């Protein structure tokens, strides 16, 4: 398939499919679904929720309060990537939105994203401006491909000392204005709109990633295939973060995050660097895993992955 080719969608199919994976996030999921009619008021859409064996009454809440949601029930926790692929395969829309259950899209957010992508056929993946619960920018919503120097400057804190420097601030692109549309290397899987033509060309999410880094991997593959990945701040979503599946078993979440980064690094980046750099990345990731587990043991707030500054 040629890049930028439009997929012919039957007239009775929705323009956008919202795909959500849920694990014990009932109240946040309810709030998210209640907001969708306002966020997508000018387009036709459907919502697909894959539940990963929740025990908090999420499936029953969906069946009672949101009978229009397509519910897929898994009996156990299958992680994130595999259930998200279940939803993506079920989806019928021209655009497919990966959406976390602990997100709140602002009014008209998906209207704007849809029309922006319709007007720019070279864009394969679009991510909105994502706020933390306190109203600050969740910087992971636009980032680099996490090459070694970018990761080192992030975890060493150098990006905080030199936030306006492209040399030190590349991972979170801190030198870019928050309200400027920008082509980036990756956006956050907490909310990203994908053109169906991208999936038709490069396939679904890579299920070797149990959870985490599947969004970075997908963005990397899309860019390799010639598509643009764009940060679009005219659409805004609040992401509470860490209130979905990772909260259920934070220690496993911490391990899976580091495992997934190593898999992502080996798959896409290791070939570009010598054995010494690769060794530093592998050892550094292992050390950081140990530190993260140690901190989690002694703190009430278990942080999975990178903090949401």
Residue pairs with C-beta under 8 A, 6 or more apart in sequence:
1 197
1 200
1 201
3 122
3 201
3 225
3 226
3 227
4 121
4 122
4 197
5 197
6 121
6 197
7 94
7 196
7 197
7 200
9 15
9 92
9 93
9 94
9 196
13 92
13 93
13 94
14 43
14 44
14 45
14 46
14 92
14 93
15 43
15 44
15 45
15 93
15 94
15 95
15 114
16 40
16 43
16 44
16 45
16 46
16 93
16 94
16 95
16 96
16 97
16 110
16 114
16 193
17 45
17 46
17 47
17 48
17 87
17 91
17 92
17 93
17 95
17 96
17 97
18 36
18 40
18 45
18 46
18 47
18 48
18 97
18 99
19 48
19 50
19 84
19 87
19 88
19 91
19 96
19 97
19 98
19 99
20 29
20 32
20 47
20 48
20 49
20 50
20 87
20 99
20 100
20 101
21 49
21 50
21 52
21 80
21 83
21 84
21 87
21 100
21 101
21 244
21 245
22 29
22 49
22 50
22 51
22 52
22 54
22 58
22 101
22 244
22 245
23 51
23 52
23 53
23 54
23 77
23 244
23 245
23 248
24 54
24 55
24 56
24 58
24 244
24 245
24 247
24 248
25 54
25 56
25 58
25 101
25 102
25 243
25 244
25 245
26 54
26 56
26 57
26 58
26 61
28 101
28 102
28 103
28 240
28 243
28 244
29 49
29 58
29 61
29 62
29 101
29 102
30 61
30 65
30 66
31 104
32 99
32 100
32 101
32 102
32 103
32 104
32 105
33 47
33 66
33 69
35 104
35 105
36 45
36 47
36 105
36 110
38 105
38 107
38 108
39 105
39 106
39 107
39 108
39 109
39 110
39 111
40 109
40 110
40 111
40 114
41 107
41 108
41 111
42 108
42 111
42 114
43 110
43 111
43 114
45 93
45 110
46 70
46 91
46 92
46 93
47 66
47 68
47 69
47 70
48 69
48 70
48 72
48 87
48 90
48 91
49 62
49 69
49 70
49 71
49 72
49 87
49 101
50 72
50 74
50 83
50 84
50 86
50 87
51 58
51 59
51 62
51 71
51 72
51 73
51 74
52 74
52 76
52 77
52 78
52 79
52 83
52 245
53 73
53 74
53 75
53 76
53 77
59 71
59 73
62 69
62 71
63 71
70 90
72 83
72 86
72 87
72 90
74 83
74 86
77 245
77 248
77 249
79 210
79 211
79 245
79 256
80 210
80 211
80 212
80 214
80 245
81 205
81 206
81 207
81 209
81 210
81 211
81 214
82 207
82 210
84 98
84 205
84 214
85 204
85 205
85 207
88 96
88 98
88 199
88 204
88 205
89 204
93 196
94 195
94 196
95 114
95 117
95 193
95 194
95 195
95 196
96 193
96 194
96 196
96 199
97 110
97 191
97 192
97 193
97 194
98 189
98 190
98 191
98 192
98 194
98 215
99 105
99 190
99 191
100 189
100 190
100 191
100 239
100 244
101 244
102 239
102 240
102 241
102 242
102 243
102 244
103 190
103 191
103 237
103 238
103 239
103 240
104 237
104 238
104 240
105 128
105 191
105 235
105 236
105 237
105 238
106 235
106 236
106 237
106 238
108 235
109 128
109 235
109 236
109 237
110 193
110 235
112 232
112 234
112 235
113 126
113 128
113 193
113 232
113 235
114 193
116 123
116 126
116 232
116 234
116 235
117 123
117 126
117 193
117 195
120 228
120 230
122 227
122 228
123 195
123 227
123 228
123 229
123 230
124 194
124 195
124 197
124 198
124 222
124 225
124 227
124 228
124 229
125 187
125 192
125 193
125 194
125 195
125 198
125 218
125 219
125 222
125 227
125 228
125 229
125 230
126 187
126 192
126 193
126 229
126 230
126 232
127 141
127 142
127 184
127 187
127 188
127 191
127 192
127 193
127 229
127 230
127 231
127 232
128 141
128 191
128 232
128 233
128 235
128 236
128 237
129 137
129 141
129 178
129 179
129 231
129 232
129 233
129 234
129 235
129 236
129 237
130 137
130 138
130 140
130 141
130 188
130 190
130 191
130 236
130 237
130 238
130 239
131 137
131 138
131 236
131 237
131 238
131 239
132 138
132 238
132 239
132 241
132 308
133 238
133 240
133 241
136 309
137 178
138 188
138 190
138 239
138 241
138 308
139 172
139 173
139 174
139 308
139 309
140 172
140 188
140 306
140 308
141 187
141 188
141 190
141 191
141 231
141 239
142 172
142 173
142 176
142 182
142 184
142 186
142 187
142 188
142 231
143 171
143 172
143 173
143 184
143 185
143 186
143 187
143 188
144 150
144 170
144 171
144 173
144 184
144 185
144 186
145 185
145 186
145 216
145 219
145 220
145 268
145 269
146 171
146 186
146 216
146 261
146 264
146 265
146 269
147 269
147 272
148 269
148 273
148 277
148 280
148 281
149 170
150 170
150 171
151 171
151 281
151 284
152 158
152 284
153 159
153 167
153 168
153 169
153 170
153 171
154 171
154 172
154 306
155 284
155 288
158 168
159 168
159 169
159 171
159 172
159 174
161 168
162 168
162 169
163 169
163 174
163 175
164 174
164 175
165 175
166 175
169 175
172 309
173 182
173 184
173 231
176 182
178 233
179 233
180 233
181 230
181 231
181 232
181 233
181 234
182 230
182 231
183 228
183 229
183 230
183 231
184 229
184 230
184 231
185 219
185 220
185 223
185 229
186 215
186 216
186 219
186 220
186 229
187 215
187 219
187 229
187 230
187 231
188 215
188 239
189 214
189 215
189 218
190 237
190 239
190 241
191 237
191 239
192 215
194 218
195 227
198 222
198 225
198 227
201 225
202 218
202 221
202 222
202 224
202 225
203 221
205 214
205 217
205 218
206 214
206 217
206 218
206 221
206 267
208 263
209 217
209 260
209 263
209 264
210 256
210 259
210 260
211 245
211 246
211 253
211 256
211 257
211 260
212 253
212 256
212 257
212 260
212 261
212 304
212 305
213 257
213 260
213 261
213 263
213 264
214 260
216 264
217 264
217 267
217 268
219 229
220 264
220 268
222 229
223 229
239 308
241 308
242 302
242 303
242 304
242 308
245 253
246 253
246 302
246 304
246 305
247 302
250 296
250 302
250 304
251 293
251 296
251 302
253 302
253 304
253 305
254 289
254 292
254 293
254 296
254 302
254 304
254 305
255 289
255 293
257 304
257 305
258 285
258 286
258 288
258 289
258 292
261 285
262 282
262 285
265 281
265 285
270 278
270 281
273 281
292 303
295 303
296 302
296 303
